Amino acid sequence: MHKLFAANIYLKIFLLFALLASCGEPSELNDSQFVFHVSGSIIDFQSKSFTQVSRITIITSDGEEYDLNVNKDLGKFTPSHLRQHMTLGDLVQASFIEDDGMKWLEDIKDLTP
């Protein structure tokens, strides 16, 4: 029982550091633009239709909010899937670029523990 408890604690510490390491850091240069990565919870979104999203708001574990504009098909990340993330508190990892002061979503993934 003690080993299981210790393993659980180590896993939570590892996941915390992995989450903190991925919050808002630029990673690579892409056509003279940095690609930023952020992990957190979806707290709001706007949809164009039942299948398309126009904006997503993500909050990180340190309370920083990111409003990300969307101009592409997000595949399985439909408005209903985003609502599920909001309801269950499931985390996501998003990649975005900044252009003229606006943040544009490049990619979004489920963040699985």
C-alpha positions as CSV (number, residue, x, y, z in Angstrom):
1,M,0.0,0.0,0.0
2,H,2.8,2.4,0.9
3,K,4.5,1.8,-2.5
4,L,1.3,2.5,-4.4
5,F,0.9,5.8,-2.4
6,A,4.5,6.8,-3.2
7,A,4.2,6.0,-6.9
8,N,1.0,8.0,-7.0
9,I,2.8,11.0,-5.4
10,Y,5.8,10.7,-7.8
11,L,3.4,10.5,-10.8
12,K,1.6,13.7,-9.7
13,I,4.8,15.5,-9.2
14,F,6.0,14.5,-12.7
15,L,2.8,15.6,-14.3
16,L,2.9,18.9,-12.5
17,F,6.4,19.6,-13.8
18,A,5.5,18.5,-17.3
19,L,2.5,20.9,-17.2
20,L,4.6,23.8,-15.9
21,A,7.3,23.2,-18.4
22,S,4.9,23.5,-21.3
23,C,3.1,26.6,-20.2
24,G,3.5,29.5,-22.7
25,E,7.1,28.9,-23.8
26,P,8.1,29.5,-27.4
27,S,9.6,26.5,-29.0
28,E,10.6,26.9,-32.6
29,L,10.9,29.4,-35.4
30,N,8.3,29.0,-38.1
31,D,8.4,31.5,-41.0
32,S,9.9,34.2,-38.7
33,Q,7.2,33.5,-36.1
34,F,7.6,31.8,-32.8
35,V,5.2,28.9,-32.0
36,F,4.1,29.0,-28.4
37,H,2.8,26.1,-26.4
38,V,0.3,26.4,-23.5
39,S,-1.4,23.8,-21.4
40,G,-4.5,24.3,-19.3
41,S,-8.3,24.1,-19.0
42,I,-10.7,25.4,-21.5
43,I,-12.9,28.1,-19.8
44,D,-14.7,29.6,-22.8
45,F,-15.2,29.2,-26.6
46,Q,-17.2,30.7,-29.4
47,S,-18.5,28.6,-32.2
48,K,-19.4,29.4,-35.8
49,S,-21.6,26.3,-36.2
50,F,-22.2,22.9,-34.6
51,T,-18.9,21.7,-35.9
52,Q,-16.6,24.8,-36.1
53,V,-15.0,26.9,-33.5
54,S,-13.9,30.6,-33.9
55,R,-12.3,31.3,-30.5
56,I,-11.0,29.3,-27.5
57,T,-10.0,30.6,-24.1
58,I,-7.5,28.5,-22.1
59,I,-6.4,29.2,-18.5
60,T,-3.1,27.8,-17.2
61,S,-2.4,26.4,-13.8
62,D,-0.9,29.8,-12.8
63,G,-4.1,31.7,-13.8
64,E,-2.9,33.2,-17.1
65,E,-5.6,33.3,-19.7
66,Y,-5.0,32.8,-23.5
67,D,-7.6,33.9,-26.0
68,L,-6.9,32.0,-29.2
69,N,-8.5,32.8,-32.5
70,V,-9.3,29.8,-34.7
71,N,-9.4,29.9,-38.5
72,K,-9.1,26.2,-39.3
73,D,-10.9,22.9,-38.8
74,L,-10.0,21.4,-35.5
75,G,-11.0,17.8,-36.3
76,K,-12.5,16.2,-33.2
77,F,-12.4,19.4,-31.2
78,T,-15.9,20.4,-32.1
79,P,-17.9,22.7,-29.8
80,S,-19.5,19.6,-28.1
81,H,-16.0,18.1,-27.4
82,L,-14.8,21.5,-26.0
83,R,-17.9,21.6,-23.8
84,Q,-17.0,18.1,-22.5
85,H,-13.5,19.4,-21.6
86,M,-15.1,22.3,-19.7
87,T,-17.5,20.1,-17.8
88,L,-15.0,17.4,-16.9
89,G,-12.0,19.7,-16.4
90,D,-9.9,17.8,-18.8
91,L,-6.7,19.6,-19.8
92,V,-5.5,20.5,-23.3
93,Q,-2.3,21.5,-24.9
94,A,-2.4,24.2,-27.5
95,S,0.1,25.6,-29.9
96,F,-0.3,29.1,-31.3
97,I,1.4,31.9,-33.1
98,E,1.1,35.7,-32.6
99,D,0.4,37.9,-35.6
100,D,-0.2,41.6,-35.2
101,G,-1.0,41.2,-31.5
102,M,-3.5,38.4,-32.1
103,K,-3.0,34.8,-31.0
104,W,-3.9,32.2,-33.7
105,L,-4.4,28.5,-32.8
106,E,-2.1,26.2,-34.7
107,D,-2.9,22.9,-33.0
108,I,-4.8,21.5,-30.0
109,K,-4.5,18.1,-28.3
110,D,-6.0,16.3,-25.3
111,L,-3.5,16.4,-22.5
112,T,-3.6,12.9,-21.1
113,P,-2.0,12.0,-17.7
